[in-house]
Amino acid sequence: MDQQDYAVGATRVAAGRPDGRRGGAGRGTAHAVLAVREAGPADGPTLSPDPGLLRLAHWFAAAAPGTADDLCAASFGLYPARHLGAAAEPAADPDVSWWHGPSAHPAAPVRPREDRTEGGLRRARRDDAELPVVRSGAKPGGPGRHRRPERTRVAPPTVIAQDRSGEELPAAERRIAARLLLAHPLVTASGPHADGFPLIRRHRDWLAERFDALLGYRLVVGPWHARLCKAGLGPDAARRLEHPVTGVPFTPAGYAQLALALALLVDAPEELGYRRLLDAMAAAAPELAAEPADLAMALAALASWQVLGELPADQTDDSFVLTVDRELARAVPAGPPALADDAADLIRRAAEAEPATAVRRLLAETPAVLAADLPQEHRAWLREHRLSGPAALAEFLGLEAELRAEGVALLDPAAELTDLALPGTGTLAQAALLLVERLVEEVRPLPDEPVTGDVPIPDALIDGVLGDIADEYGLPARYLADRTALRRDALDLLHRLALMTPTPHPTRPPAWRLRPPAARYAPAPDLHPTPGTGRHSRPGPLIPPPAVPRAEQWA
């Protein structure tokens, strides 16, 4: 069943039906996503919640954190695409394993402790007059086993949108518009990506056809906003909603407040008193009362989508008036809560698709697709269309296909079509890069060993490597005071990038496994590494020195 042929507690209407809607970025939209019940007078005493979204709010409140994230992706589909950016050297054999294939070298190394001018992990500056740069992983003060001449990286040629052949200009514009929609599924004419909105409108027919044919996504474009209705990614997708300013992840209670507020805003007047919204939320679902922080997080997300106008800095005074855009409120839901039995059923329904569409969605939205993770039918399709399937998406979105024995990754060398970057800026991203580099060196299979997919990592090894990184490069105050926070955040980032995965355990913290694509971040293909020398490293096996003839001992 097509993901977008659902109603969210309402009835579908024909595109282009005039209804006199007003307000904000969604004003005058021709292609209505949902038809909602007739709203009462703008100054009416009560607001009536949408039943589908109200039920969704209860599902969020009862869900575990990871399930709530998957439920958000399934019901709203507002997550951005996520792709690895660093390109590795081309592999002579596409059937080589990620574990033994070419690696993608980081764009810049990390400045060690002795060279830092201030606290925290810092990127080292390149200097053409200096000796070859020390890659992250080499010990300060010596050449290190990863020291190698700086390799000149030539930036890919920029597509110049000139109408010389009659095709370059439309092709460049279509690609820009497609990438924008995949990164930001809701684009408005007055929002932060307004510069790209005219391109989407100009090529809306072509874009709608391609998104539908390749990914089964429906594109709705009106005069003032464009909405790419994405499907869900299934369970354990590692996609979560975060506060648009602070980056704090949403909790199940925060998701519940978001769905509850949205259930009322789809029928709300254009100007709505904040106190009236709070009263309506309490009356519609008193059992979903939450902390002020959860409500503030939900309102911040709605404001970032321009469903609500600018919020006051101080929300403790509830006398202010909200500006509501009902068109955008109705454009947010994309999943089928009206037909699902429960949260798990909604997550499953939202990801349903034929094998070709399902695999192409994973290629377009996720860092890497491993054949071992796919059902049998999907694995067979990927094997049969290993070249043509990724190539079609790479051409559509301006990506590069990386084929390996375990699967396929579509890379974005521009590092734009992603919400997470590795290598990236900041302490956490650089610490995670160092961590994954060194873990690969410690545990990756040797060339004569069978490649079995994921490789388990002892907890002591993770702690030891992070301890070495802290000793060599230092840490900012927030991580010095709480080393477990660094471990948690670094592993979480690598998990969201599909480079590591946890194995849950009912009574203790999860065990971690390194995924094959992680090997592409090794700074050099050293398949016979020596044990680490830091005080946190685990000692390697004791190997006796070679025997020396007695005559030479006394020479």
Backbone torsions as a table, in degrees:
resi	resn	phi	psi	omega
1	MET	NA	135.4	-179.0
2	ASP	-63.4	131.9	-176.5
3	GLN	-57.4	-32.9	-172.2
4	GLN	-93.0	-0.1	-179.6
5	ASP	-89.1	48.5	179.9
6	TYR	-128.1	157.0	170.6
7	ALA	-112.0	150.3	-179.5
8	VAL	-104.6	83.1	179.4
9	GLY	63.9	28.1	-175.5
10	ALA	-156.0	-173.8	-179.3
11	THR	-112.4	147.4	178.8
12	ARG	-77.7	146.6	176.0
13	VAL	-123.1	161.8	177.6
14	ALA	-70.6	145.2	179.4
15	ALA	-63.9	143.0	175.9
16	GLY	83.3	9.7	-179.7
17	ARG	-75.0	121.2	-179.6
18	PRO	-74.2	137.4	179.1
19	ASP	-138.8	8.8	175.9
20	GLY	69.4	22.5	-179.7
21	ARG	-68.7	150.9	180.0
22	ARG	-132.9	162.9	166.3
23	GLY	112.6	127.8	162.4
24	GLY	57.0	-153.5	-173.0
25	ALA	-67.3	-22.8	-176.8
26	GLY	-94.6	8.1	-173.8
27	ARG	-61.1	132.2	172.5
28	GLY	76.8	16.6	-177.8
29	THR	-61.2	131.2	-175.2
30	ALA	-81.6	-35.7	-175.2
31	HIS	-100.4	94.1	-177.9
32	ALA	-73.8	135.1	177.6
33	VAL	-79.2	-42.9	-177.5
34	LEU	-134.0	149.3	168.3
35	ALA	-107.2	122.2	-177.1
36	VAL	-104.6	169.8	179.7
37	ARG	-61.6	155.2	-179.8
38	GLU	-60.5	127.5	179.6
39	ALA	-78.2	148.7	176.9
40	GLY	-77.1	-173.1	178.3
41	PRO	-59.0	150.9	-176.3
42	ALA	-60.0	-30.3	-178.7
43	ASP	-104.1	22.7	180.0
44	GLY	-62.1	155.2	-174.6
45	PRO	-75.3	-23.4	-175.1
46	THR	-130.1	155.8	173.0
47	LEU	-115.3	135.3	-178.7
48	SER	-101.2	124.2	-176.5
49	PRO	-78.2	149.8	172.3
50	ASP	-68.5	127.3	-174.6
51	PRO	-65.5	-36.5	179.1
52	GLY	-65.4	-44.2	179.0
53	LEU	-71.0	-30.7	175.9
54	LEU	-65.5	-42.5	176.4
55	ARG	-64.7	-37.7	177.4
56	LEU	-61.3	-38.7	178.7
57	ALA	-60.5	-40.7	178.0
58	HIS	-67.0	-36.9	176.9
59	TRP	-63.9	-41.1	176.9
60	PHE	-60.3	-45.8	-175.8
61	ALA	-62.8	-31.8	-177.5
62	ALA	-90.5	-4.9	-173.4
63	ALA	-85.7	154.4	169.1
64	ALA	-72.6	160.7	-176.3
65	PRO	-53.9	-48.3	-179.7
66	GLY	-64.9	-39.7	177.9
67	THR	-65.7	-37.5	177.8
68	ALA	-62.9	-38.3	175.9
69	ASP	-61.7	-46.6	179.2
70	ASP	-64.0	-36.1	179.5
71	LEU	-67.0	-37.0	176.9
72	CYS	-64.9	-44.4	178.1
73	ALA	-62.3	-37.4	-178.2
74	ALA	-73.4	-36.7	-173.1
75	SER	-90.9	-28.5	-178.1
76	PHE	-111.1	-34.1	178.1
77	GLY	59.5	34.0	-178.1
78	LEU	-101.5	17.7	-179.2
79	TYR	-78.7	148.9	176.5
80	PRO	-85.0	159.9	172.3
81	ALA	-66.0	157.7	-178.2
82	ARG	-138.8	116.8	-177.9
83	HIS	-134.8	148.2	172.9
84	LEU	-73.3	145.5	-172.8
85	GLY	-106.4	-34.7	-175.4
86	ALA	-73.0	127.1	-179.5
87	ALA	-93.7	133.4	177.3
88	ALA	-86.7	166.7	172.8
89	GLU	-62.1	144.2	178.3
90	PRO	-58.5	139.1	178.6
91	ALA	-88.4	134.2	178.0
92	ALA	-65.5	-30.9	-179.0
93	ASP	-121.2	114.5	179.7
94	PRO	-67.0	-11.3	178.3
95	ASP	-91.9	5.7	176.7
96	VAL	-69.7	149.4	178.5
97	SER	-76.1	150.2	170.9
98	TRP	-56.6	-33.1	-178.3
99	TRP	-63.0	-32.0	-174.1
100	HIS	-115.9	2.1	-177.4
101	GLY	-86.6	-175.6	179.2
102	PRO	-62.3	149.3	179.9
103	SER	-105.1	158.0	176.7
104	ALA	-98.8	113.0	-175.0
105	HIS	-77.8	139.2	177.8
106	PRO	-58.0	149.9	-178.6
107	ALA	-68.4	-28.2	179.3
108	ALA	-155.1	142.7	179.5
109	PRO	-79.7	177.0	179.9
110	VAL	-101.9	136.5	179.8
111	ARG	-72.3	124.0	179.3
112	PRO	-70.4	172.2	-173.3
113	ARG	-56.6	-42.6	-174.5
114	GLU	-66.5	-22.7	-175.8
115	ASP	-101.6	1.6	-176.2
116	ARG	-80.2	144.6	173.8
117	THR	-100.4	-11.6	176.8
118	GLU	-153.0	169.4	-173.3
119	GLY	-67.9	162.7	176.5
120	GLY	92.9	165.9	176.7
121	LEU	-74.6	131.6	-176.0
122	ARG	-126.4	146.9	174.8
123	ARG	-78.1	135.1	175.9
124	ALA	-76.1	142.7	179.3
125	ARG	-85.1	143.3	177.2
126	ARG	-80.0	143.9	177.6
127	ASP	-142.9	112.8	-175.5
128	ASP	-63.5	-23.2	-177.1
129	ALA	-83.7	-11.0	-176.8
130	GLU	-87.1	174.6	174.1
131	LEU	-66.6	166.8	179.1
132	PRO	-50.6	142.0	-174.2
133	VAL	-68.1	141.7	174.7
134	VAL	-82.5	117.7	178.5
135	ARG	-72.3	152.9	176.3
136	SER	-59.3	131.7	-174.8
137	GLY	118.9	-27.9	175.4
138	ALA	-80.7	144.1	-178.9
139	LYS	-79.9	140.9	178.5
140	PRO	-62.9	146.0	175.8
141	GLY	92.5	-7.9	179.6
142	GLY	-145.4	172.2	-176.7
143	PRO	-65.7	-32.1	179.3
144	GLY	72.2	151.1	-176.5
145	ARG	-77.5	-5.7	177.1
146	HIS	-108.9	6.4	179.5
147	ARG	-71.7	130.2	-179.3
148	ARG	-155.1	158.8	179.9
149	PRO	-59.2	145.2	178.7
150	GLU	-64.8	128.6	-178.7
151	ARG	-93.4	126.8	-179.7
152	THR	-71.6	122.7	179.4
153	ARG	-104.2	121.9	-179.1
154	VAL	-93.7	123.0	179.9
155	ALA	-64.9	141.9	178.0
156	PRO	-61.0	144.6	-178.2
157	PRO	-61.2	137.1	179.3
158	THR	-75.9	134.0	176.7
159	VAL	-72.6	116.7	-179.9
160	ILE	-93.6	118.1	-175.8
161	ALA	-81.3	74.5	176.6
162	GLN	-111.9	140.2	-175.8
163	ASP	-87.5	57.9	-178.5
164	ARG	-85.0	-41.5	-178.5
165	SER	-98.8	-5.6	-176.8
166	GLY	88.5	-7.4	-177.5
167	GLU	-124.0	-23.1	-174.6
168	GLU	-61.2	-47.2	-176.8
169	LEU	-61.4	-51.5	177.4
170	PRO	-61.6	-39.7	-178.6
171	ALA	-63.2	-43.5	179.7
172	ALA	-65.7	-42.4	-179.7
173	GLU	-65.3	-40.9	-179.9
174	ARG	-64.1	-40.2	180.0
175	ARG	-66.9	-42.5	177.6
176	ILE	-60.1	-44.4	-178.8
177	ALA	-66.1	-41.0	179.9
178	ALA	-64.3	-42.4	179.0
179	ARG	-65.6	-38.7	179.2
180	LEU	-62.6	-44.3	-179.2
181	LEU	-67.4	-37.2	179.8
182	LEU	-69.9	-31.5	177.8
183	ALA	-81.8	-32.2	-177.0
184	HIS	-137.3	91.4	-173.0
185	PRO	-66.1	-13.4	176.5
186	LEU	-122.9	109.4	-177.8
187	VAL	-119.4	131.8	-180.0
188	THR	-116.7	161.4	-178.7
189	ALA	-72.8	-13.6	-179.0
190	SER	-123.9	11.3	-176.9
191	GLY	-91.5	-168.8	-176.8
192	PRO	-67.2	-18.1	179.5
193	HIS	-114.1	33.0	-177.2
194	ALA	-63.8	-26.7	-179.1
195	ASP	-62.1	-30.1	-179.3
196	GLY	-88.9	-9.9	-176.0
197	PHE	-63.3	-41.3	177.2
198	PRO	-59.3	-33.5	177.4
199	LEU	-65.8	-40.4	179.1
200	ILE	-63.5	-44.7	179.2
201	ARG	-64.6	-39.6	-177.2
202	ARG	-64.3	-36.6	-174.9
203	HIS	-114.1	26.8	-173.1
204	ARG	-62.1	-37.1	-179.0
205	ASP	-66.5	-45.6	179.5
206	TRP	-65.4	-44.6	179.7
207	LEU	-61.9	-43.0	179.9
208	ALA	-61.0	-41.2	-179.6
209	GLU	-66.4	-43.1	-177.4
210	ARG	-70.2	-43.7	178.4
211	PHE	-62.1	-38.3	179.2
212	ASP	-69.5	-43.4	-176.5
213	ALA	-69.5	-40.4	-175.5
214	LEU	-87.3	-40.5	-170.5
215	LEU	-121.3	-6.3	-177.8
216	GLY	69.0	23.6	178.6
217	TYR	-94.5	143.1	176.5
218	ARG	-99.7	131.0	179.2
219	LEU	-107.7	123.8	178.4
220	VAL	-113.4	119.7	-178.1
221	VAL	-124.1	122.9	175.6
222	GLY	-116.6	-173.8	-180.0
223	PRO	-63.1	-27.4	-171.7
224	TRP	-125.1	-5.4	175.5
225	HIS	-155.9	158.6	175.8
226	ALA	-128.2	136.9	-177.6
227	ARG	-131.1	116.3	171.9
228	LEU	-91.9	112.0	-176.0
229	CYS	-85.2	96.9	-178.3
230	LYS	-81.3	155.7	173.5
231	ALA	-86.3	168.9	173.7
232	GLY	-75.6	167.9	-179.5
233	LEU	-109.7	7.2	179.2
234	GLY	84.9	-174.8	-178.6
235	PRO	-72.6	154.9	176.4
236	ASP	57.3	41.4	-178.2
237	ALA	-83.1	-11.0	179.1
238	ALA	57.0	40.3	173.9
239	ARG	-118.7	125.0	-177.5
240	ARG	-134.5	157.5	174.5
241	LEU	-90.8	140.3	-179.3
242	GLU	-127.2	156.5	175.4
243	HIS	-58.4	128.8	-173.8
244	PRO	-64.2	-17.2	-178.9
245	VAL	-107.0	-50.7	-174.4
246	THR	-87.5	-20.9	-177.0
247	GLY	77.9	7.8	179.1
248	VAL	-69.5	130.5	-178.9
249	PRO	-65.5	147.0	175.3
250	PHE	-67.8	143.9	171.9
251	THR	-97.4	165.6	174.0
252	PRO	-54.6	-37.7	177.6
253	ALA	-66.2	-37.1	177.0
254	GLY	-65.2	-42.1	175.3
255	TYR	-61.2	-41.2	-179.4
256	ALA	-62.4	-42.0	177.8
257	GLN	-65.4	-35.4	177.9
258	LEU	-63.6	-49.3	-179.7
259	ALA	-66.1	-37.6	-179.7
260	LEU	-66.8	-44.8	177.5
261	ALA	-63.2	-40.9	180.0
262	LEU	-64.8	-35.5	178.5
263	ALA	-60.0	-29.1	179.5
264	LEU	-91.5	-30.1	-174.8
265	LEU	-75.7	-22.4	-179.7
266	VAL	-64.7	-19.7	178.2
267	ASP	-118.7	8.9	-172.6
268	ALA	-78.0	156.4	173.3
269	PRO	-69.2	167.0	-176.8
270	GLU	-65.8	-31.6	175.1
271	GLU	-118.2	123.3	-172.7
272	LEU	-135.0	124.6	176.5
273	GLY	-65.5	137.6	-178.8
274	TYR	-60.9	-40.6	179.0
275	ARG	-62.6	-36.9	179.4
276	ARG	-67.1	-37.8	177.1
277	LEU	-64.9	-42.9	179.3
278	LEU	-61.8	-42.4	179.5
279	ASP	-64.7	-41.0	179.8
280	ALA	-65.5	-38.3	177.9
281	MET	-65.6	-42.0	179.1
282	ALA	-66.3	-36.3	-180.0
283	ALA	-73.5	-35.2	-177.7
284	ALA	-73.8	-35.2	-177.4
285	ALA	-151.2	76.1	-178.6
286	PRO	-62.9	-25.9	-179.8
287	GLU	-73.1	-10.2	-179.2
288	LEU	-99.0	17.3	178.1
289	ALA	-56.4	134.3	-173.3
290	ALA	-132.7	175.4	177.6
291	GLU	-69.3	151.9	178.0
292	PRO	-56.5	-32.3	-179.5
293	ALA	-64.6	-36.6	179.1
294	ASP	-66.9	-42.5	178.0
295	LEU	-65.8	-42.4	179.2
296	ALA	-62.0	-37.7	177.8
297	MET	-64.5	-42.8	179.8
298	ALA	-64.1	-43.7	179.8
299	LEU	-66.2	-35.3	178.1
300	ALA	-64.1	-39.3	177.3
301	ALA	-65.1	-43.8	179.0
302	LEU	-63.4	-36.3	177.3
303	ALA	-68.8	-36.6	178.8
304	SER	-67.0	-28.0	175.1
305	TRP	-85.8	-1.7	-178.9
306	GLN	67.6	17.8	169.1
307	VAL	-65.4	-37.4	174.4
308	LEU	-113.4	151.0	174.5
309	GLY	-73.4	-170.5	-177.4
310	GLU	-62.3	133.6	-179.3
311	LEU	-92.6	147.3	176.3
312	PRO	-70.6	151.9	179.3
313	ALA	-63.4	-37.5	-179.9
314	ASP	-104.7	107.6	-178.6
315	GLN	-99.1	7.6	176.2
316	THR	-72.1	-26.6	174.6
317	ASP	-87.2	111.0	-173.3
318	ASP	-90.9	21.2	-177.9
319	SER	-91.5	-4.4	-177.0
320	PHE	-76.5	164.4	-176.5
321	VAL	-111.2	131.7	177.7
322	LEU	-88.4	141.9	170.4
323	THR	-97.9	122.6	-172.2
324	VAL	-112.4	134.2	172.0
325	ASP	-108.8	100.7	-176.7
326	ARG	-65.8	-33.3	179.6
327	GLU	-59.5	-46.5	179.9
328	LEU	-71.4	-34.7	175.8
329	ALA	-59.1	-40.2	-179.8
330	ARG	-75.9	-19.5	179.4
331	ALA	-83.3	-16.6	-175.8
332	VAL	-68.6	-49.3	-178.0
333	PRO	-66.3	135.8	178.5
334	ALA	-129.9	-18.1	-175.6
335	GLY	-92.0	-179.8	-172.6
336	PRO	-107.0	57.7	-179.5
337	PRO	-64.2	-22.6	-178.9
338	ALA	-67.8	-23.1	-177.5
339	LEU	-106.7	-15.2	-175.3
340	ALA	-81.3	151.0	179.1
341	ASP	-84.2	-34.6	-179.3
342	ASP	-158.9	-175.2	-176.8
343	ALA	-62.6	-44.3	-179.7
344	ALA	-62.8	-38.2	178.8
345	ASP	-66.9	-37.3	177.7
346	LEU	-65.4	-43.4	178.6
347	ILE	-61.4	-39.8	179.0
348	ARG	-69.3	-46.0	-179.0
349	ARG	-61.8	-40.5	-175.9
350	ALA	-66.6	-23.0	-179.0
351	ALA	-99.3	-1.9	-177.6
352	GLU	-66.1	135.4	176.7
353	ALA	-171.2	160.9	175.0
354	GLU	-65.1	159.1	-174.3
355	PRO	-53.5	-43.7	-177.1
356	ALA	-61.8	-46.9	-178.6
357	THR	-67.4	-41.9	-178.2
358	ALA	-62.3	-43.4	-179.0
359	VAL	-69.8	-41.1	178.7
360	ARG	-63.1	-36.2	176.3
361	ARG	-61.7	-43.7	179.0
362	LEU	-63.9	-39.5	178.5
363	LEU	-64.0	-38.9	-176.5
364	ALA	-77.9	-26.2	-170.7
365	GLU	-108.4	-22.3	-169.9
366	THR	-117.5	159.1	-176.5
367	PRO	-62.7	-39.5	-178.0
368	ALA	-155.0	148.5	178.1
369	VAL	-115.9	114.6	179.0
370	LEU	-99.4	132.8	-177.6
371	ALA	-60.1	-33.4	-178.1
372	ALA	-65.6	-20.5	-179.2
373	ASP	-87.0	-8.8	-171.8
374	LEU	-95.7	150.0	169.4
375	PRO	-62.6	164.5	-173.4
376	GLN	-57.9	-44.6	-178.3
377	GLU	-65.6	-39.9	179.0
378	HIS	-68.7	-37.6	178.5
379	ARG	-64.9	-39.2	179.1
380	ALA	-65.0	-39.5	179.4
381	TRP	-65.8	-42.8	179.9
382	LEU	-63.7	-39.3	178.9
383	ARG	-65.3	-39.7	-177.4
384	GLU	-74.4	-32.7	-177.2
385	HIS	-114.5	38.9	-173.8
386	ARG	-62.0	-33.1	179.9
387	LEU	-93.2	-49.5	-173.6
388	SER	-72.0	-36.3	-178.1
389	GLY	-62.0	-58.0	177.4
390	PRO	-63.3	-32.5	-177.5
391	ALA	-63.8	-38.8	-179.4
392	ALA	-64.1	-42.3	178.7
393	LEU	-70.9	-37.6	178.7
394	ALA	-61.5	-40.0	178.2
395	GLU	-68.1	-41.1	-178.0
396	PHE	-65.8	-39.5	-170.8
397	LEU	-110.1	0.1	-179.6
398	GLY	70.2	42.1	-179.3
399	LEU	-112.6	173.3	177.2
400	GLU	-120.4	132.2	-178.9
401	ALA	-86.7	132.9	174.0
402	GLU	-117.0	111.8	-176.9
403	LEU	-99.8	131.3	176.4
404	ARG	-138.3	170.4	-176.9
405	ALA	-60.3	-34.4	-176.1
406	GLU	-83.1	-21.1	-176.8
407	GLY	167.1	-152.4	-173.8
408	VAL	-136.1	142.7	171.3
409	ALA	-129.2	134.8	171.4
410	LEU	-97.6	117.9	-173.7
411	LEU	-100.1	148.8	175.3
412	ASP	-119.6	92.9	-177.5
413	PRO	-58.8	-25.2	178.2
414	ALA	-74.0	-11.9	179.9
415	ALA	55.2	37.9	179.2
416	GLU	-108.0	-34.1	-175.3
417	LEU	-88.9	60.7	-179.7
418	THR	-164.8	153.0	173.7
419	ASP	-98.8	-9.4	178.0
420	LEU	-130.9	137.4	-177.1
421	ALA	-122.5	137.9	173.5
422	LEU	-146.6	116.3	-1.3
423	PRO	-61.8	152.2	-179.9
424	GLY	-144.7	175.2	179.9
425	THR	-90.5	158.7	178.2
426	GLY	97.4	158.5	-177.2
427	THR	-59.4	-47.3	-173.7
428	LEU	-64.0	-47.5	-177.9
429	ALA	-62.3	-39.7	-178.2
430	GLN	-75.0	-35.5	175.3
431	ALA	-65.5	-39.5	177.7
432	ALA	-64.2	-37.9	177.8
433	LEU	-64.1	-45.7	176.8
434	LEU	-60.9	-40.3	-178.8
435	LEU	-63.0	-48.4	-176.4
436	VAL	-68.3	-35.8	176.8
437	GLU	-57.7	-49.4	-172.9
438	ARG	-75.1	-33.3	175.4
439	LEU	-64.0	-40.6	178.0
440	VAL	-60.0	-44.1	-179.4
441	GLU	-61.8	-32.4	-176.3
442	GLU	-80.1	-37.0	-166.3
443	VAL	-121.5	-3.5	-175.4
444	ARG	-68.6	146.4	-179.3
445	PRO	-63.4	145.4	174.4
446	LEU	-77.2	162.9	-176.2
447	PRO	-57.7	-31.4	-178.4
448	ASP	-91.0	4.0	178.1
449	GLU	-96.7	146.2	178.6
450	PRO	-65.9	139.0	178.9
451	VAL	-92.0	117.4	-173.7
452	THR	-115.1	16.0	179.8
453	GLY	96.7	-126.4	-178.2
454	ASP	-67.1	151.0	180.0
455	VAL	-120.3	124.2	178.8
456	PRO	-67.5	148.4	-179.0
457	ILE	-123.2	124.0	175.7
458	PRO	-63.5	141.3	178.0
459	ASP	-58.4	-37.4	-179.1
460	ALA	-63.1	-32.8	179.0
461	LEU	-68.9	-42.2	177.3
462	ILE	-60.5	-47.1	-179.5
463	ASP	-63.6	-39.3	-179.8
464	GLY	-65.4	-43.5	-179.8
465	VAL	-65.5	-42.9	178.1
466	LEU	-64.5	-35.8	175.8
467	GLY	-63.9	-41.5	176.8
468	ASP	-62.6	-41.7	179.7
469	ILE	-62.3	-42.5	179.0
470	ALA	-63.3	-40.4	179.9
471	ASP	-66.3	-39.4	-173.5
472	GLU	-81.2	-34.1	-171.2
473	TYR	-119.1	-12.9	-177.6
474	GLY	77.8	167.1	-178.0
475	LEU	-137.9	151.2	172.8
476	PRO	-68.6	168.5	-171.7
477	ALA	-59.5	-39.2	-175.1
478	ARG	-64.8	-29.3	178.6
479	TYR	-92.1	-26.2	173.9
480	LEU	-63.6	-36.4	-179.2
481	ALA	-77.3	-20.3	-176.5
482	ASP	-147.0	87.5	-179.7
483	ARG	-64.5	-30.7	179.5
484	THR	-65.3	-27.4	177.2
485	ALA	-66.7	-38.5	176.5
486	LEU	-62.7	-43.6	178.5
487	ARG	-61.4	-46.9	-179.1
488	ARG	-61.5	-46.9	-174.8
489	ASP	-71.7	-39.1	179.6
490	ALA	-66.2	-44.0	178.4
491	LEU	-66.4	-36.1	178.0
492	ASP	-63.9	-42.6	178.8
493	LEU	-63.2	-44.7	180.0
494	LEU	-67.1	-32.9	176.0
495	HIS	-66.4	-44.1	-179.5
496	ARG	-66.4	-24.1	176.0
497	LEU	-90.1	7.0	178.0
498	ALA	61.8	29.4	176.2
499	LEU	-98.6	-21.2	173.9
500	MET	-138.9	158.2	179.6
501	THR	-144.3	141.0	179.7
502	PRO	-88.3	152.5	170.7
503	THR	-111.6	103.7	-174.7
504	PRO	-61.2	148.5	175.9
505	HIS	-132.6	137.6	-173.3
506	PRO	-67.4	-26.3	-172.6
507	THR	-119.8	-3.6	180.0
508	ARG	-146.5	168.7	-179.7
509	PRO	-57.5	155.3	-176.3
510	PRO	-67.8	149.7	170.1
511	ALA	-84.6	153.5	-175.1
512	TRP	-114.6	146.8	177.2
513	ARG	-127.4	142.0	178.1
514	LEU	-89.8	129.9	-177.6
515	ARG	-90.4	151.2	-176.3
516	PRO	-53.3	-41.5	-179.4
517	PRO	-60.6	-17.4	178.2
518	ALA	-61.7	-28.0	-177.0
519	ALA	-66.4	-17.5	179.1
520	ARG	-71.0	-11.3	179.1
521	TYR	-98.5	4.9	175.0
522	ALA	-64.9	133.7	-176.4
523	PRO	-67.8	-19.4	176.6
524	ALA	-158.9	146.3	-178.7
525	PRO	-77.0	61.9	177.8
526	ASP	-85.6	99.0	-175.3
527	LEU	-88.6	2.1	176.5
528	HIS	-131.7	66.1	-174.6
529	PRO	-72.6	153.1	172.5
530	THR	-89.9	152.7	-178.9
531	PRO	-60.6	153.0	178.2
532	GLY	-64.6	155.0	-177.8
533	THR	-111.5	-3.0	179.5
534	GLY	-67.5	160.6	-176.0
535	ARG	-69.5	-13.9	178.2
536	HIS	-96.1	-7.6	-174.9
537	SER	-75.7	151.6	175.9
538	ARG	-81.6	134.0	-178.3
539	PRO	-67.1	146.5	176.7
540	GLY	-82.6	176.0	180.0
541	PRO	-65.3	142.2	179.6
542	LEU	-76.5	118.0	-179.1
543	ILE	-110.8	120.0	-179.0
544	PRO	-64.7	146.6	178.0
545	PRO	-67.6	154.1	179.8
546	PRO	-63.4	147.3	-179.9
547	ALA	-67.0	138.0	178.9
548	VAL	-113.9	129.2	178.9
549	PRO	-55.1	146.2	-175.8
550	ARG	-58.3	-38.7	-178.3
551	ALA	-60.9	-37.6	-179.2
552	GLU	-74.4	-28.9	178.9
553	GLN	-63.2	-30.6	-175.8
554	TRP	-104.1	6.2	-177.5
555	ALA	-67.9	NA	NA
